[in-house]
Amino acid sequence: MYTTPDIQAGEEVTGCYSDVVYHGSREFRQAYLEGKLHFQCQCHAICYSSSLDIVKVSDERRTRLKFLTMMLGSRFRTYQRGSNPF
């Protein structure tokens, strides 16, 4: 594992448990982690966003990220088959 910033001794390091949670709404992520991995996430993105506006913006960004990920994956698969993806 590599990091961009330096990590100080004793500093918390976190990671994502599943790429499934990148693209779902806050409610979906909570349900997925509890149902599949059997724990309640305590991260900032799930627990500490009390403003519904912040949650809405986050969910919209995750929807856009899912779309972009799918589009890039499609172009990569096309490129691997020998076609020009552009």
OpenMM code with the backbone's topology and positions (N, CA, C; nanometers):
from openmm import Vec3, app, unit

residues = "MET TYR THR THR PRO ASP ILE GLN ALA GLY GLU GLU VAL THR GLY CYS TYR SER ASP VAL VAL TYR HIS GLY SER ARG GLU PHE ARG GLN ALA TYR LEU GLU GLY LYS LEU HIS PHE GLN CYS GLN CYS HIS ALA ILE CYS TYR SER SER SER LEU ASP ILE VAL LYS VAL SER ASP GLU ARG ARG THR ARG LEU LYS PHE LEU THR MET MET LEU GLY SER ARG PHE ARG THR TYR GLN ARG GLY SER ASN PRO PHE".split()
positions = [
    Vec3(0.0851, -0.1173, 0.0000),
    Vec3(0.0000, 0.0000, 0.0000),
    Vec3(0.0893, 0.1231, 0.0000),
    Vec3(0.0478, 0.2217, -0.0768),
    Vec3(0.1204, 0.3470, -0.0851),
    Vec3(0.0264, 0.4609, -0.0477),
    Vec3(0.0827, 0.5672, 0.0067),
    Vec3(0.0034, 0.6846, 0.0399),
    Vec3(0.0631, 0.8073, -0.0271),
    Vec3(-0.0197, 0.9056, -0.0483),
    Vec3(0.0280, 1.0318, -0.1032),
    Vec3(0.0897, 1.1166, 0.0072),
    Vec3(0.0160, 1.1410, 0.1172),
    Vec3(0.0776, 1.2179, 0.2265),
    Vec3(0.1555, 1.1254, 0.3206),
    Vec3(0.2468, 1.1838, 0.3951),
    Vec3(0.3164, 1.1080, 0.4991),
    Vec3(0.2175, 1.0733, 0.6095),
    Vec3(0.2361, 0.9574, 0.6717),
    Vec3(0.1510, 0.9135, 0.7824),
    Vec3(0.2350, 0.9168, 0.9092),
    Vec3(0.1826, 0.9842, 1.0100),
    Vec3(0.2530, 0.9962, 1.1364),
    Vec3(0.2264, 0.8736, 1.2234),
    Vec3(0.3197, 0.8398, 1.3109),
    Vec3(0.3006, 0.7288, 1.4038),
    Vec3(0.1741, 0.7505, 1.4857),
    Vec3(0.0899, 0.6498, 1.4940),
    Vec3(-0.0339, 0.6583, 1.5700),
    Vec3(-0.1514, 0.7160, 1.4931),
    Vec3(-0.1280, 0.7667, 1.3728),
    Vec3(-0.2350, 0.8241, 1.2918),
    Vec3(-0.3213, 0.7121, 1.2336),
    Vec3(-0.4518, 0.7330, 1.2313),
    Vec3(-0.5439, 0.6340, 1.1780),
    Vec3(-0.5322, 0.6258, 1.0257),
    Vec3(-0.5286, 0.5038, 0.9755),
    Vec3(-0.5278, 0.4789, 0.8323),
    Vec3(-0.6519, 0.3962, 0.8019),
    Vec3(-0.7296, 0.4403, 0.7039),
    Vec3(-0.8521, 0.3684, 0.6700),
    Vec3(-0.8487, 0.3245, 0.5252),
    Vec3(-0.9339, 0.2290, 0.4927),
    Vec3(-0.9440, 0.1801, 0.3561),
    Vec3(-1.0866, 0.1363, 0.3280),
    Vec3(-1.1163, 0.1176, 0.2031),
    Vec3(-1.2499, 0.0767, 0.1624),
    Vec3(-1.2580, -0.0757, 0.1626),
    Vec3(-1.3663, -0.1284, 0.2165),
    Vec3(-1.3829, -0.2726, 0.2279),
    Vec3(-1.4319, -0.3375, 0.1000),
    Vec3(-1.4931, -0.2633, 0.0132),
    Vec3(-1.5475, -0.3202, -0.1097),
    Vec3(-1.5708, -0.2094, -0.2106),
    Vec3(-1.5411, -0.2364, -0.3380),
    Vec3(-1.5660, -0.1344, -0.4397),
    Vec3(-1.7150, -0.1132, -0.4622),
    Vec3(-1.7984, -0.2044, -0.4120),
    Vec3(-1.9438, -0.1888, -0.4217),
    Vec3(-1.9881, -0.0597, -0.3538),
    Vec3(-1.9242, -0.0242, -0.2446),
    Vec3(-1.9676, 0.0921, -0.1691),
    Vec3(-1.9274, 0.2247, -0.2319),
    Vec3(-1.8410, 0.2232, -0.3320),
    Vec3(-1.8051, 0.3485, -0.3985),
    Vec3(-1.9242, 0.4126, -0.4677),
    Vec3(-2.0127, 0.3312, -0.5217),
    Vec3(-2.1145, 0.3815, -0.6126),
    Vec3(-2.2538, 0.3933, -0.5532),
    Vec3(-2.2762, 0.3452, -0.4355),
    Vec3(-2.4100, 0.3463, -0.3791),
    Vec3(-2.4394, 0.4680, -0.2940),
    Vec3(-2.5674, 0.4902, -0.2719),
    Vec3(-2.6103, 0.5981, -0.1828),
    Vec3(-2.5692, 0.5656, -0.0393),
    Vec3(-2.5827, 0.6624, 0.0478),
    Vec3(-2.5468, 0.6395, 0.1876),
    Vec3(-2.6289, 0.5263, 0.2472),
    Vec3(-2.7592, 0.5229, 0.2178),
    Vec3(-2.8447, 0.4169, 0.2699),
    Vec3(-2.8022, 0.2799, 0.2174),
    Vec3(-2.7683, 0.2736, 0.0880),
    Vec3(-2.7233, 0.1480, 0.0291),
    Vec3(-2.5938, 0.1014, 0.0955),
    Vec3(-2.4984, 0.1938, 0.1136),
    Vec3(-2.3698, 0.1567, 0.1735),
    Vec3(-2.3882, 0.1043, 0.3139),
    Vec3(-2.4736, 0.1707, 0.3932),
    Vec3(-2.4987, 0.1242, 0.5292),
    Vec3(-2.5573, -0.0164, 0.5286),
    Vec3(-2.6585, -0.0380, 0.4453),
    Vec3(-2.7251, -0.1684, 0.4391),
    Vec3(-2.6294, -0.2768, 0.3890),
    Vec3(-2.5496, -0.2445, 0.2893),
    Vec3(-2.4548, -0.3420, 0.2348),
    Vec3(-2.3538, -0.3851, 0.3407),
    Vec3(-2.2930, -0.2891, 0.4069),
    Vec3(-2.1909, -0.3217, 0.5065),
    Vec3(-2.2490, -0.4001, 0.6238),
    Vec3(-2.3675, -0.3639, 0.6666),
    Vec3(-2.4300, -0.4382, 0.7765),
    Vec3(-2.4732, -0.5772, 0.7317),
    Vec3(-2.5311, -0.5871, 0.6119),
    Vec3(-2.5828, -0.7152, 0.5646),
    Vec3(-2.4764, -0.8130, 0.5192),
    Vec3(-2.3762, -0.7642, 0.4479),
    Vec3(-2.2738, -0.8523, 0.3908),
    Vec3(-2.1509, -0.8693, 0.4792),
    Vec3(-2.1085, -0.7616, 0.5427),
    Vec3(-1.9852, -0.7675, 0.6210),
    Vec3(-2.0104, -0.7656, 0.7718),
    Vec3(-2.1368, -0.7501, 0.8094),
    Vec3(-2.1810, -0.7622, 0.9489),
    Vec3(-2.1158, -0.6621, 1.0448),
    Vec3(-2.1066, -0.5369, 1.0000),
    Vec3(-2.0626, -0.4329, 1.0916),
    Vec3(-2.1230, -0.2996, 1.0503),
    Vec3(-2.1262, -0.2079, 1.1447),
    Vec3(-2.1742, -0.0730, 1.1179),
    Vec3(-2.0536, 0.0172, 1.0973),
    Vec3(-2.0473, 0.0742, 0.9782),
    Vec3(-1.9366, 0.1629, 0.9442),
    Vec3(-1.9453, 0.2903, 1.0277),
    Vec3(-1.8317, 0.3400, 1.0704),
    Vec3(-1.8247, 0.4625, 1.1491),
    Vec3(-1.7522, 0.5741, 1.0750),
    Vec3(-1.7398, 0.5606, 0.9408),
    Vec3(-1.6651, 0.6612, 0.8656),
    Vec3(-1.7435, 0.7917, 0.8535),
    Vec3(-1.6724, 0.8966, 0.8198),
    Vec3(-1.7310, 1.0297, 0.8072),
    Vec3(-1.8407, 1.0328, 0.7011),
    Vec3(-1.8182, 0.9665, 0.5899),
    Vec3(-1.9135, 0.9709, 0.4783),
    Vec3(-2.0484, 0.9107, 0.5141),
    Vec3(-2.0506, 0.8145, 0.6025),
    Vec3(-2.1764, 0.7505, 0.6399),
    Vec3(-2.2346, 0.8108, 0.7671),
    Vec3(-2.1537, 0.8338, 0.8665),
    Vec3(-2.2067, 0.8683, 0.9986),
    Vec3(-2.2165, 1.0170, 1.0299),
    Vec3(-2.1280, 1.0961, 0.9796),
    Vec3(-2.1178, 1.2316, 1.0298),
    Vec3(-2.1693, 1.3391, 0.9359),
    Vec3(-2.2298, 1.2985, 0.8260),
    Vec3(-2.2879, 1.3960, 0.7343),
    Vec3(-2.4325, 1.4200, 0.7748),
    Vec3(-2.4527, 1.5136, 0.8657),
    Vec3(-2.5871, 1.5384, 0.9176),
    Vec3(-2.6712, 1.6217, 0.8215),
    Vec3(-2.6080, 1.6954, 0.7345),
    Vec3(-2.6801, 1.7800, 0.6405),
    Vec3(-2.7295, 1.6966, 0.5229),
    Vec3(-2.8593, 1.7030, 0.4956),
    Vec3(-2.9145, 1.6301, 0.3821),
    Vec3(-2.8589, 1.6808, 0.2506),
    Vec3(-2.8213, 1.8088, 0.2441),
    Vec3(-2.7600, 1.8630, 0.1231),
    Vec3(-2.6256, 1.7963, 0.0956),
    Vec3(-2.5468, 1.7753, 0.1999),
    Vec3(-2.4170, 1.7098, 0.1842),
    Vec3(-2.4369, 1.5660, 0.1381),
    Vec3(-2.5331, 1.4972, 0.1967),
    Vec3(-2.5624, 1.3590, 0.1578),
    Vec3(-2.6068, 1.3538, 0.0118),
    Vec3(-2.6932, 1.4463, -0.0284),
    Vec3(-2.7423, 1.4490, -0.1667),
    Vec3(-2.6278, 1.4706, -0.2646),
    Vec3(-2.5410, 1.5645, -0.2370),
    Vec3(-2.4271, 1.5919, -0.3246),
    Vec3(-2.3356, 1.4696, -0.3312),
    Vec3(-2.3094, 1.4071, -0.2176),
    Vec3(-2.2253, 1.2881, -0.2140),
    Vec3(-2.2867, 1.1761, -0.2977),
    Vec3(-2.4161, 1.1533, -0.2809),
    Vec3(-2.4837, 1.0479, -0.3566),
    Vec3(-2.4807, 1.0769, -0.5063),
    Vec3(-2.4988, 1.2026, -0.5443),
    Vec3(-2.4930, 1.2401, -0.6865),
    Vec3(-2.3527, 1.2178, -0.7430),
    Vec3(-2.2513, 1.2503, -0.6662),
    Vec3(-2.1135, 1.2288, -0.7117),
    Vec3(-2.0850, 1.0804, -0.7290),
    Vec3(-2.1364, 0.9986, -0.6397),
    Vec3(-2.1160, 0.8539, -0.6501),
    Vec3(-2.1875, 0.7964, -0.7718),
    Vec3(-2.3047, 0.8500, -0.8044),
    Vec3(-2.3757, 0.8076, -0.9254),
    Vec3(-2.2946, 0.8421, -1.0486),
    Vec3(-2.2394, 0.9614, -1.0512),
    Vec3(-2.1550, 1.0048, -1.1638),
    Vec3(-2.0285, 0.9195, -1.1724),
    Vec3(-1.9676, 0.8888, -1.0586),
    Vec3(-1.8487, 0.8051, -1.0556),
    Vec3(-1.8784, 0.6667, -1.1122),
    Vec3(-1.9944, 0.6111, -1.0782),
    Vec3(-2.0327, 0.4796, -1.1310),
    Vec3(-2.0419, 0.4851, -1.2832),
    Vec3(-2.1058, 0.5885, -1.3360),
    Vec3(-2.1192, 0.6046, -1.4804),
    Vec3(-1.9817, 0.6142, -1.5467),
    Vec3(-1.8942, 0.6981, -1.4921),
    Vec3(-1.7612, 0.7152, -1.5495),
    Vec3(-1.6799, 0.5860, -1.5432),
    Vec3(-1.6917, 0.5134, -1.4342),
    Vec3(-1.6219, 0.3865, -1.4201),
    Vec3(-1.6680, 0.2874, -1.5256),
    Vec3(-1.7989, 0.2808, -1.5476),
    Vec3(-1.8522, 0.1904, -1.6488),
    Vec3(-1.8050, 0.2312, -1.7881),
    Vec3(-1.8062, 0.3599, -1.8174),
    Vec3(-1.7627, 0.4068, -1.9495),
    Vec3(-1.6137, 0.3783, -1.9732),
    Vec3(-1.5315, 0.4039, -1.8740),
    Vec3(-1.3888, 0.3766, -1.8882),
    Vec3(-1.3630, 0.2271, -1.9029),
    Vec3(-1.4344, 0.1458, -1.8280),
    Vec3(-1.4202, 0.0012, -1.8395),
    Vec3(-1.4585, -0.0473, -1.9780),
    Vec3(-1.5631, 0.0092, -2.0330),
    Vec3(-1.6084, -0.0267, -2.1674),
    Vec3(-1.5025, 0.0085, -2.2709),
    Vec3(-1.4457, 0.1261, -2.2594),
    Vec3(-1.3405, 0.1683, -2.3533),
    Vec3(-1.2168, 0.0807, -2.3398),
    Vec3(-1.1824, 0.0429, -2.2166),
    Vec3(-1.0653, -0.0413, -2.1953),
    Vec3(-1.0863, -0.1784, -2.2583),
    Vec3(-1.2044, -0.2374, -2.2419),
    Vec3(-1.2326, -0.3683, -2.3010),
    Vec3(-1.2286, -0.3606, -2.4536),
    Vec3(-1.2802, -0.2528, -2.5105),
    Vec3(-1.2764, -0.2345, -2.6551),
    Vec3(-1.1317, -0.2257, -2.7026),
    Vec3(-1.0499, -0.1516, -2.6299),
    Vec3(-0.9088, -0.1352, -2.6648),
    Vec3(-0.8359, -0.2692, -2.6581),
    Vec3(-0.8665, -0.3511, -2.5566),
    Vec3(-0.8015, -0.4807, -2.5429),
    Vec3(-0.8322, -0.5724, -2.6613),
    Vec3(-0.9504, -0.5594, -2.7202),
    Vec3(-0.9884, -0.6426, -2.8339),
    Vec3(-0.9252, -0.5942, -2.9634),
    Vec3(-0.8554, -0.4833, -2.9582),
    Vec3(-0.7839, -0.4354, -3.0745),
    Vec3(-0.8509, -0.3236, -3.1485),
    Vec3(-0.9662, -0.2796, -3.1042),
    Vec3(-1.0336, -0.1680, -3.1685),
    Vec3(-0.9872, -0.0380, -3.1056),
    Vec3(-0.9995, 0.0686, -3.1797),
    Vec3(-0.9651, 0.2001, -3.1282),
    Vec3(-1.0806, 0.2486, -3.0411),
    Vec3(-1.0595, 0.2694, -2.9108),
    Vec3(-1.1689, 0.3118, -2.8225),
    Vec3(-1.2094, 0.4573, -2.8429),
    Vec3(-1.1348, 0.5314, -2.9235),
    Vec3(-1.1641, 0.6733, -2.9410),
    Vec3(-1.2125, 0.6940, -3.0800),
] * unit.nanometer
topology = app.Topology()
chain = topology.addChain("A")
for resn in residues:
    res = topology.addResidue(resn, chain)
    for name in ("N", "CA", "C"):
        topology.addAtom(name, app.Element.getBySymbol(name[0]), res)
